[in-house]
Amino acid sequence: MKKMPLTAKICLLSAGVLTLLGVILRTVAMFVCYDGEVGYFDSTPLSLLLTILSFAAALLPLPLTLLIPKGSLPTTWPIFKRNIVAVVPFALFAVAGGWTLWVGVSGDSATMLLLSGILALASALYYIMTTGKTAPHLVAWIGYLPILWGLISMAETYTDQWTTMNSPIKLALQFGFLGVMLVTVSELRFLLGKPAPRASLCFHSIAIYFCLTGSIPTLVALAAGILDRPIHGAYALGCLGVGIYAAVRLVVYLLFPDISGNTPETEVSSTDAEADAQ
């Protein structure tokens, strides 16, 4: 087993620290400087700090992963045969799908909401199928469902007439959807035998921040009555599931590869190996 480069561990650590700070500060901001009447945060040092954190989380992983030598990261991805990690997004997507369908029955954007709900329920299957018991190419086809869920949910959120355009709530969820798509695309490359380890580390580091900072504060604010759009809670559950899933997968990939039950490395040609190590 290859020794993990120090830069990869720094990338993981920075993603964890930034995510923890982002979740805490955004949750606090929802209580102290979010104006529900206009749908924006007040101009305070806290809201400025959140903006700086978000830029740091989006930009820092790129130079860090570029400093990692090619071929120094494993070309196999953790496969959890006991479903422990996969159960989290499976359960949360199942709940999110049912919640979305319930909201969509009487909503003004019923078509988009119903489609999003159906895709959420179908996406739940993907996470159970990533346990190594199903043919990788079949899993890869199912893996497009979370991507479609992210696209449809992003479109519905953007056109939501009940929430202020460019509201930070909308933006947080939309970046969370983007995180879901980045994580899924990265995993599909591994499943199809065309891994991009450095790009996957970069994408996961970014996605963990935006999935968790977009979901946990939103759910807390809904529970506290600060927000009143139930569909935001359904979307946040999907992002939360993927955020937790991606975080655990990345930690195991970099720090504890021996406990994941990885499949043997895929044999590739010399040309493919050079591309796969990117």
C-alpha positions as CSV (number, residue, x, y, z in Angstrom):
1,M,0.0,0.0,0.0
2,K,1.4,3.4,-1.0
3,K,2.3,5.9,1.6
4,M,0.0,8.9,1.3
5,P,1.7,12.2,0.4
6,L,1.8,14.8,3.0
7,T,0.0,17.3,0.7
8,A,-2.9,14.9,0.3
9,K,-3.3,14.8,4.1
10,I,-3.0,18.6,4.3
11,C,-5.8,18.9,1.7
12,L,-8.0,16.5,3.8
13,L,-7.2,18.4,7.0
14,S,-7.9,21.8,5.4
15,A,-11.2,20.6,4.0
16,G,-12.2,19.3,7.4
17,V,-11.3,22.5,9.3
18,L,-13.0,24.7,6.7
19,T,-16.1,22.6,6.7
20,L,-16.4,22.6,10.5
21,L,-15.9,26.4,10.7
22,G,-18.4,26.9,7.8
23,V,-21.1,24.8,9.4
24,I,-20.7,26.4,12.8
25,L,-20.5,30.0,11.5
26,R,-23.3,29.6,8.9
27,T,-25.6,28.1,11.6
28,V,-24.8,31.0,13.9
29,A,-25.4,33.4,11.1
30,M,-28.9,32.0,10.4
31,F,-29.8,33.0,14.0
32,V,-28.1,36.4,14.3
33,C,-27.9,38.0,10.9
34,Y,-30.4,36.4,8.5
35,D,-33.3,38.6,7.6
36,G,-36.2,36.4,6.6
37,E,-38.3,39.2,5.3
38,V,-35.8,40.0,2.5
39,G,-34.1,36.6,2.3
40,Y,-30.5,37.8,2.8
41,F,-27.9,38.0,5.5
42,D,-27.3,41.5,7.0
43,S,-23.9,43.0,6.1
44,T,-21.9,42.0,9.1
45,P,-18.3,40.7,9.7
46,L,-19.8,37.2,10.1
47,S,-21.4,37.2,6.7
48,L,-18.1,38.5,5.2
49,L,-16.2,35.7,7.0
50,L,-18.5,33.1,5.5
51,T,-17.9,34.4,2.0
52,I,-14.1,34.3,2.6
53,L,-14.4,30.7,3.9
54,S,-16.4,29.6,0.9
55,F,-13.8,31.1,-1.5
56,A,-11.1,29.3,0.4
57,A,-12.9,26.0,0.4
58,A,-13.5,26.3,-3.4
59,L,-10.0,27.4,-4.4
60,L,-7.5,25.8,-1.9
61,P,-7.9,22.2,-2.9
62,L,-6.8,22.9,-6.5
63,P,-3.2,24.0,-5.8
64,L,-2.8,21.4,-3.0
65,T,-3.8,18.5,-5.3
66,L,-1.6,19.8,-8.1
67,L,1.4,19.5,-5.8
68,I,0.7,15.8,-5.3
69,P,3.0,13.8,-7.6
70,K,1.3,11.8,-10.3
71,G,0.9,8.1,-9.4
72,S,1.2,8.6,-5.7
73,L,-2.4,8.1,-4.9
74,P,-4.3,4.7,-5.0
75,T,-6.2,4.0,-8.2
76,T,-8.9,2.0,-6.4
77,W,-11.7,3.5,-4.4
78,P,-12.9,2.2,-1.0
79,I,-15.6,-0.4,-1.3
80,F,-17.6,-0.9,1.9
81,K,-19.0,-4.4,1.9
82,R,-21.0,-4.0,5.1
83,N,-23.1,-1.1,3.8
84,I,-22.3,1.0,6.9
85,V,-21.5,4.2,5.1
86,A,-23.9,3.6,2.1
87,V,-26.9,3.3,4.5
88,V,-26.6,7.1,5.3
89,P,-27.2,8.5,1.9
90,F,-29.6,5.7,1.0
91,A,-31.8,6.5,4.0
92,L,-31.5,10.3,3.6
93,F,-32.3,10.2,-0.1
94,A,-35.2,7.9,0.5
95,V,-36.6,10.4,3.0
96,A,-35.8,13.4,0.8
97,G,-37.6,11.7,-2.1
98,G,-40.7,11.1,-0.1
99,W,-40.6,14.6,1.3
100,T,-40.2,16.1,-2.1
101,L,-43.1,14.2,-3.6
102,W,-45.3,15.2,-0.6
103,V,-44.4,18.9,-1.3
104,G,-44.8,18.5,-5.0
105,V,-48.4,17.2,-4.8
106,S,-49.7,20.7,-4.0
107,G,-46.8,22.9,-5.2
108,D,-46.9,25.4,-8.0
109,S,-43.8,23.7,-9.5
110,A,-45.3,20.3,-9.2
111,T,-43.8,18.8,-12.3
112,M,-40.2,19.7,-11.3
113,L,-40.7,18.7,-7.7
114,L,-42.2,15.3,-8.6
115,L,-39.4,14.6,-11.0
116,S,-36.9,15.6,-8.3
117,G,-38.6,13.3,-5.8
118,I,-38.6,10.4,-8.1
119,L,-34.9,10.9,-8.9
120,A,-34.1,11.1,-5.2
121,L,-35.8,7.8,-4.5
122,A,-34.0,6.2,-7.5
123,S,-30.7,7.7,-6.4
124,A,-31.0,6.0,-3.0
125,L,-30.4,2.7,-4.8
126,Y,-27.0,3.8,-6.2
127,Y,-25.5,4.1,-2.7
128,I,-26.5,0.6,-1.7
129,M,-25.2,-0.7,-5.0
130,T,-21.7,0.8,-4.4
131,T,-20.9,-2.0,-1.8
132,G,-19.1,-4.1,-4.4
133,K,-21.8,-6.8,-4.9
134,T,-23.0,-5.4,-8.2
135,A,-21.2,-5.2,-11.6
136,P,-19.4,-1.9,-11.7
137,H,-20.7,-0.9,-15.1
138,L,-24.3,-1.4,-13.9
139,V,-23.6,0.6,-10.8
140,A,-22.1,3.3,-13.1
141,W,-25.3,3.6,-15.1
142,I,-27.3,3.9,-11.9
143,G,-24.8,6.5,-10.8
144,Y,-26.1,9.0,-13.3
145,L,-29.3,9.3,-11.2
146,P,-27.8,11.5,-8.4
147,I,-26.3,13.7,-11.1
148,L,-29.7,14.1,-12.7
149,W,-31.3,14.7,-9.2
150,G,-28.7,17.5,-8.7
151,L,-29.5,19.1,-12.1
152,I,-33.3,19.0,-11.7
153,S,-33.2,20.2,-8.1
154,M,-30.9,23.0,-9.0
155,A,-33.2,24.1,-11.8
156,E,-36.3,23.9,-9.6
157,T,-34.5,25.9,-6.8
158,Y,-33.4,28.6,-9.3
159,T,-37.0,29.0,-10.6
160,D,-38.6,28.9,-7.1
161,Q,-40.7,32.0,-7.1
162,W,-41.3,31.9,-3.3
163,T,-37.7,32.5,-2.4
164,T,-35.8,35.7,-3.3
165,M,-33.6,35.4,-6.4
166,N,-30.0,35.0,-5.4
167,S,-31.0,34.3,-1.8
168,P,-28.1,32.8,0.1
169,I,-30.4,29.9,0.9
170,K,-30.8,29.2,-2.8
171,L,-27.1,29.6,-3.4
172,A,-26.1,27.3,-0.6
173,L,-28.4,24.5,-1.8
174,Q,-27.2,25.0,-5.4
175,F,-23.6,24.7,-4.4
176,G,-24.6,21.6,-2.4
177,F,-26.2,20.1,-5.6
178,L,-22.9,20.9,-7.4
179,G,-21.0,19.0,-4.7
180,V,-23.3,16.0,-5.1
181,M,-22.5,16.0,-8.9
182,L,-18.7,16.4,-8.3
183,V,-18.6,13.4,-5.9
184,T,-20.7,11.2,-8.2
185,V,-18.6,12.0,-11.3
186,S,-15.4,11.2,-9.4
187,E,-16.8,7.8,-8.2
188,L,-18.0,6.9,-11.7
189,R,-14.5,7.3,-13.0
190,F,-13.2,4.8,-10.5
191,L,-16.1,2.4,-11.2
192,L,-15.4,2.5,-15.0
193,G,-11.7,1.8,-14.5
194,K,-10.7,5.4,-15.5
195,P,-9.7,6.8,-12.1
196,A,-8.5,10.4,-11.6
197,P,-7.2,10.3,-8.0
198,R,-5.9,13.8,-7.7
199,A,-9.1,15.3,-9.4
200,S,-11.2,13.1,-7.1
201,L,-9.4,14.4,-4.0
202,C,-9.9,18.0,-5.2
203,F,-13.6,17.5,-6.0
204,H,-14.4,15.6,-2.8
205,S,-12.7,18.3,-0.7
206,I,-14.8,21.0,-2.3
207,A,-18.0,19.0,-2.2
208,I,-17.7,18.1,1.4
209,Y,-17.6,21.8,2.4
210,F,-20.6,22.8,0.2
211,C,-22.7,19.8,0.8
212,L,-22.5,20.1,4.6
213,T,-22.5,23.9,4.9
214,G,-25.5,24.0,2.6
215,S,-27.4,21.3,4.4
216,I,-26.8,21.3,8.2
217,P,-27.5,25.1,8.8
218,T,-30.6,24.9,6.6
219,L,-32.0,22.0,8.5
220,V,-31.3,23.7,11.8
221,A,-32.9,26.9,10.6
222,L,-36.0,25.0,9.4
223,A,-36.3,23.2,12.8
224,A,-36.0,26.6,14.5
225,G,-38.7,28.2,12.3
226,I,-36.2,30.7,10.8
227,L,-36.9,29.2,7.3
228,D,-40.4,28.1,6.2
229,R,-39.9,26.3,2.9
230,P,-40.2,22.6,3.5
231,I,-38.7,21.7,0.1
232,H,-35.4,23.3,1.3
233,G,-35.3,20.7,4.0
234,A,-35.8,17.8,1.5
235,Y,-33.0,19.1,-0.7
236,A,-30.7,19.6,2.3
237,L,-31.2,15.9,3.4
238,G,-29.9,14.7,0.0
239,C,-26.9,17.0,0.2
240,L,-26.3,16.0,3.9
241,G,-26.2,12.3,2.9
242,V,-23.7,12.8,0.2
243,G,-21.6,15.1,2.3
244,I,-21.3,12.5,5.1
245,Y,-20.7,9.7,2.6
246,A,-18.0,11.7,0.8
247,A,-16.2,12.7,4.0
248,V,-16.0,9.2,5.3
249,R,-15.0,7.7,2.0
250,L,-12.2,10.3,1.6
251,V,-10.9,9.8,5.1
252,V,-10.8,6.0,4.6
253,Y,-9.2,6.4,1.1
254,L,-6.4,8.5,2.4
255,L,-5.8,7.3,6.0
256,F,-7.3,3.8,6.4
257,P,-7.3,2.1,3.1
258,D,-6.8,-1.4,4.6
259,I,-10.2,-1.4,6.4
260,S,-12.3,-0.6,3.3
261,G,-12.1,-3.9,1.6
262,N,-10.7,-2.4,-1.7
263,T,-10.9,-4.5,-4.8
264,P,-7.5,-5.1,-6.4
265,E,-6.1,-2.4,-8.6
266,T,-7.4,-2.5,-12.2
267,E,-4.8,-3.4,-14.7
268,V,-4.4,-0.7,-17.3
269,S,-2.1,0.0,-20.2
270,S,0.9,2.3,-19.7
271,T,-0.9,5.1,-21.5
272,D,-4.1,4.7,-19.5
273,A,-2.1,4.5,-16.3
274,E,-0.5,7.9,-16.9
275,A,-3.9,9.4,-17.5
276,D,-5.5,7.7,-14.6
277,A,-2.9,9.0,-12.1
278,Q,-4.1,12.5,-12.7
